Amino acid sequence: MEWMQFAIFLITVLGFFWATRSDMNSYRAEAAADRRDILGLIRSIEQEMKDFHGRLERQDAEFKAHLMHHHRE
């Protein structure tokens, strides 16, 4: 009877190991897709920051030119 219990225990542990291993592969694929999405978001945020900074610099240059124009008058 002890050998039968050990065999059932071993089959159960191997079954859990196999099920966990197959789940891990799907989790890895999902995590890789999530990483790609996050990197895309980070790149779009970086691009938006650059665009905003460029607009801010142009606005600052226009404002300074406006002040200098009125200063000359």
C-alpha positions in Angstrom: 0.0 0.0 0.0 2.9 2.4 0.7 4.2 2.0 -2.8 0.8 2.7 -4.3 0.5 5.9 -2.2 4.0 7.0 -3.3 3.1 6.3 -7.0 -0.1 8.4 -6.7 1.8 11.2 -5.0 4.5 11.1 -7.7 1.9 11.2 -10.5 0.1 14.1 -8.8 3.3 16.1 -8.4 4.4 15.5 -12.0 0.9 16.5 -13.2 1.1 19.8 -11.2 4.6 20.4 -12.6 3.4 19.8 -16.2 0.3 22.0 -15.8 2.4 24.8 -14.2 5.0 24.6 -17.0 2.4 24.9 -19.7 0.8 27.9 -17.9 4.2 29.5 -17.6 4.7 29.5 -21.4 1.5 31.3 -21.9 2.4 33.8 -19.2 5.8 34.4 -20.8 4.1 35.1 -24.2 1.7 37.5 -22.5 4.4 39.2 -20.6 6.4 39.7 -23.8 3.4 41.3 -25.5 2.9 43.6 -22.4 6.5 44.7 -22.6 6.1 45.6 -26.2 3.0 47.6 -25.4 4.7 49.4 -22.5 7.7 50.2 -24.7 5.4 51.6 -27.3 3.7 53.8 -24.7 7.1 55.0 -23.4 8.2 55.9 -26.9 5.0 57.8 -27.6 5.4 59.7 -24.3 9.0 60.6 -25.1 7.9 61.9 -28.6 5.1 64.0 -27.0 7.6 65.4 -24.5 9.9 66.4 -27.4 7.1 68.0 -29.3 5.9 69.9 -26.3 9.4 71.1 -25.5 9.8 72.3 -29.2 6.5 74.2 -29.0 7.5 75.7 -25.7 10.8 76.9 -27.1 9.1 78.4 -30.2 6.6 80.2 -28.0 9.4 81.5 -25.8 11.3 82.8 -28.8 8.2 84.5 -30.1 7.5 86.1 -26.7 11.1 87.3 -26.5 10.9 88.8 -30.0 7.6 90.4 -29.1 9.2 92.0 -26.0 12.2 93.2 -27.9 9.9 94.7 -30.6 8.0 96.7 -28.0 11.2 97.6 -26.2 12.6 99.3 -29.3 9.5 101.5 -29.7 
